[in-house]
Every structure is written in structure tokens, then in C-alpha cells.
Amino acid sequence: MHSAFEFSSPKRGQDSRRVRTALGAVAVALAVAFGGNVATTTPILASEKVTMAYLPVTHALPLFVALEEKMFEAEGIEPEAVKMENPNLIIDSFISGRSDIGPLASAAGITVIASTRFPGTMKVFGLQGGNPTGGQVNESLIVPADSAIESFADLKGKRMAHLPGIQWKTISRFIIQKNGLDPDKDVTLQDLAVPNWTQALLGGTVDAVLALEPVASMAAANDNIKVVVVNPTALFIADPFWAGASVITTKFMKERPSVAKKTIAVIDKATRMVEDDFKKYAPLLAKYTAVPQSAIPVVGPVYWRTNTQIEEKDIVAYQAFADIFHDAGVIKAHLDVRTIMLQPDDLK
């Protein structure tokens, strides 16, 4: 049996030479037709496929920009963007090898946890979150407009929803404790995916939601919902607060270092574009997240830091966040976050 790409003629050598001659003539004809130089014509290479996992939140806006502007394709990269509703699933996809990179909005806390259990699996090359000083909001506590809840201390006997996964469960418990309540007795915590937050709040399934952007900003424009605490993580954990991270697997870096380097460069460039003109690119949130077009004007930016922008204060803030997992017993060993940050030598 012969391959579909194999010549089976008895005059194999002669026919092969004829085929090569014919193909050569075609190449020359095309080169001349398009004004090319046969000797210097560069062959078109196949694109490198890169699987990218993300959450449908404002933090991932630079990724949406890169996808829409075909910025990956310009670098010979074929992006496969996979939407996840649960931050745990993103990290799971890294560990299982289903994803190469989480360009934006991977859970920074779960990255810490995974790095203690699967050391050397991934590296962080960017951070996203809230910065009260600059007015960038990461999350807010939202409640029905007619609710008497005005702070976390008012949640006694109430039900509060948060993003599914150990990161936001730990954050919620920490903040509740900081406000004098027992998370095991005084408040009922509930995992809830992003698309269900508003419906659950208005339907009375929960009394409050610790909501990430853009849902928090949308709530401010909804007559039926009100924001009672802005950036609580920055108030009670660290300022700035890094909820999201840009994460790349070490497997991807080792096997395809040049492609990994190009992918990171695209994300960095797209992030700077969003920072320079958030209003120009914000409408993409209506396509990639649950934000309706009518709500785009009220959605604000989060705080982005690319690999080249991260400073010592950012590392200190990330460390403060990582420490709450150790203090809560979620991880047994203390982790120095510097050990999981991308270094220049990692991409050699």
C-alpha cells in the first residue's frame, strides 16, 4: 500500500525528476509574476499553535485585543483561546498539559498553591488586580439595592457568593475574619460562576457577591444593585492586590522557547495598548465577557503589570497574598513568590 503522497510509477526516478522540474518551473513563474527573486524567496512556514486559557473578565482584555488585532498571527502563532468559567480549571489545564499559557487572568493565588504541589511547572510573567491609589478596581462587594448590608460586618447570618475555587474561598474567609466574623458559623459562603452572579443576587439566592470586574462596575449602573465595598482585597490583604496572573508552563518554554518568547511579547504589547487607551478597547468586553454593549461606558480598567513593569512593591504585595494560604493551612510550606516569577534566563 502506498501513501497518498508517494509516487508508485515503475519509472520512479525519472518521474520524480520531472515532478521536481515542473515544481521548480512553477516556483520561478510565481516569483517572476510577483516581482520576487528566486534565490531569496522565503518559504511560508506553518504557524505554531499555542493553547491559551482565560477567564471572561476585564483582566483578560489585552488578550482579547491581541486576538482581534491578529497580533499572534503576525508573529507566526496560531492562537487557540479557551474560555474557562472556573480559575481552578485553568491551572488544571497547565498541569495536565492541555494549555500552554494563561496570558491573563489566571488565578494568582491558585498559581501559588499549584507551585507548591507541582514545583517547577509554571512561571508568572504578569500580574492583574486592583490599585486603589490609581482608581483601578479588581472586585467589589455588591448587594441588592434595598439591602441593609453596608459592610462585611453586616454579613452575619447572610449568604455570600464568590468565584469558584480555593483562591476566592480563602480570600473570602480571610476578609470575613478581618471583619470580626467566623466564616464557619456567621456567614454561608457559596461558589458561583461569573455568569450567575447578578441573577442569583436579584433572585434572592444569595445576599451578597464578592464580584470581580466587569460585573462590579456593571452593578454600579444597575438600579437594582449597589456597591458597598470597593477593592476589599486591597483594603484587607495587600495594596495593590494581585488576583490575576499571566502564567506560562515551563514545558512550553523548554520545548518551544522562541514561540514562548514571542507569545509573551505579544501579550506585553497588547497590555500597553489597553493601558494607553482603555476606552478604545473596552467594547471588546461585550464580545468576550458577559458585559452587554449598553454597560461598556461604566466599565473601568483593572491594574495591569507586564513582565517588564513588575517592581519590588508588586512582589511584596504578591507575597502578602501568597502568605494567607500558608496561614490558612491551604499550603504546608511557605513559598517565596520570587521563585515562580519569570526570569530572563528562563527563555534562553
Buried (B, 14 or more C-beta within 10 A) or exposed (E): EEEEEEEEEEEEEEEEEEEEEEEEEEBEEEBEEEEBEEEEEEEEEEBBEBBBBBBBBBBBBBBBBBBEBEBBBEBBBEBEBBEBEBBBBBBBBBBEEEBBBBBBBBBBBBBBBBBBEEEEBBBBBBBBBBBBEEEBBBBBBBBBEEBEBEEBEBBBEBBBBBBBBBBBBBBBBBBBBBBEBEBEEBBBBBEBEBEBBBEBBBEEEBBBBBBBBBBBBBBBEBEEBBBBBBBBBBBBBBBBBBBBBBBBBBBBBEEBEEBBBBBBBBBBBBBBBBBEEBEEBBBBBBEBBBBEEEBBEBBBBBBBBBBEBBEEEBBEBBBBBBBBBBEBEBBEEEBEBEEBBBEEEBBE
